[in-house]
Each structure stands twice: as C-alpha cells, then as structure tokens.
Amino acid sequence: MNKLMRANLFRLKRDKTFWVCFAALLCAAAGVTANGCRQYRAMMAEGYTVDLAGVCFRLVPALAVAVAVLGGLYLGTDHSEGALRNRLMVGHSRETVYLAGLGTVMTAALAFTGAWLLGSGAPALLNRDLWRMEGGQTAVFVLVALCSAVSLAAILTVVGMLTEKKSSAAVASILLVLGLLLVSTWLYSRLQEPEMESGLIITAAGMEWGEPTPNPRYVRGLLRQVFEGLLNVLPTGQMVLLADMAVAHPVRDIMASAAVTAAAVLTGLALFRKKDLK
C-alpha cells in the first residue's frame, strides 16, 4: 500500500492535468477575491455593509469540476495503459490497488482545496477589514468544503476505477459532476421559493402590490424534507450552500460527508473485487 501510494503521488506531481487544475483554481480564486475587494471598497464608500467571505466561498463549486477532470483522466490512464493488471500480477491485492487510487484522488482534492484557500486567502488577508465572518465559523465552513471535496473524490474514484477507457472515465466523471451540480442548484432554488407571493397590479393610483397569495412553486411537507436531505447529503449540494453562505448545520453536513465517503469506498471496493480487468 505504501509503495503504491508513493508511486501514485510521484506520478501525480508530474501530472500536467493536476497542475493545470491547481493553477486555474489558484488564479481564479485570487482574481475573483481581488475583484470583490475592489467592488466592496466602492460599496463601503457609499455606506453599504459588506462581507468578503461571501466572495471567497463563491468558487467552492469549481472544486468539484477540478476533481472530476483530474480523477477521470488519472484513473482512466491506469486502465488504458494496463497499469492495474500489472499491479495485480506483481502481488498487490485489489483492495490495495483501489485504496491507493482513492488516496491519490483524495490527495488531489485536498490540494485543489488548498489552491482555492491560498488564492482567496492572500487578497483577503490584505483586506482584513472587509471580512465580517468570525474565525470559528470560517474554520467550520472551510472544513465543510474539505469534507465535501473528499466525499466527491470517493464517489469519482468508483467511476474512474470501474471505467476501462481513459476518455470514457473523464467524460463520465465530468458529466456526473455537472449533473450533480445542476440537480443541487435546482434543489436549492426550489427551497428558496417563498411560501407567499404578491404580484404588481395596475390601479388608478399607479402600480401597487397585490394581496399575498400562496406560491404554487413552494415546496412543503415531506417533499421539502427530502429536498433538504438531498441537498445536505450530496457533496455538490454542500458546495452550492457554501457558495451562497447558506450552511445552517455544518456539523450535520460534515457527518453526511463522512457517511457518503464510507458508503462510496465500500461500494467501490465491492464492485472492483468482481470487475473483470481485461
């Protein structure tokens, strides 16, 4: 296991896709945060209250795309080049091979999270007066981001280790993540619908708000609980909540990430044991 991990990490350090994704996240986070600082300075001059934390966490969903690209290409290469068969032939068990791949993708996910933190943190430190979120809450939100990235890496490892072609693994991983992001965004938008709504009506006195009426798009009852549960369990759902600074139960989200990670690892190991490696 240790030898496989060292070999995988050495290969990861030389992987161009890893460094492109790392640099893209670093530059994007730095650029978005620096631009946010400039805009918030102007808003503060007008008397508005601002919080730079919202800008920094806005890029969290981009972590999902980076992990999907790296995971699909990295693990798909092992299938395409026959590396998995070679490792089994020299005596490594399937469990060891799978866990080594899982550890590598999780390491990449943590590195990408570090790139986001570094890119956002540098401008934020230079503009500390724009940061309103307390230190403890900031640390908890960052931990939620880390855990969601790791749980997503566990899910994508299942896809990458079970897909035989490099191109297929990359496409499947990216489409899965984009699909999860779209579903998470849709769930969040539905939960944001107000229970009552008022429309504008034209009267002799001009435009006026009408009487509040029930909103047919409002999600209530058991279905609302299901939507909230899915949003908190899905790694991409947690990322969408972080992007909008809407994480209400961070401890529950962290526990959900741990449960998803464990379930993905156990499922991946069970399927990989039975997979026919041609």
Secondary structure, DSSP 8 states (H G I E B T S, - for coil): -HHHHHHHHHHHHT-HHHHHHHHHHHHHHHHHHHHHHHHHHHHHHTT----THHHHGGGHHHHHHHHHHHHHHHHHHHHHTTHHHHHHHTT--HHHHHHHHHHHHHHHHHHHHHHHHHHHHHHHHHTGGG--S-HHHHHHHHHHHHHHHHHHHHHHHHHHHH--SHHHHHHHHHHHHHHHHHHHHHHHHHHTS-SEE--EEEETTEEEE---EE-TT---HHHHHHHHHHHHHSHHHHHHHHHTT--S-HHHHHHHHHHHHHHHHHHHHHHHHH----
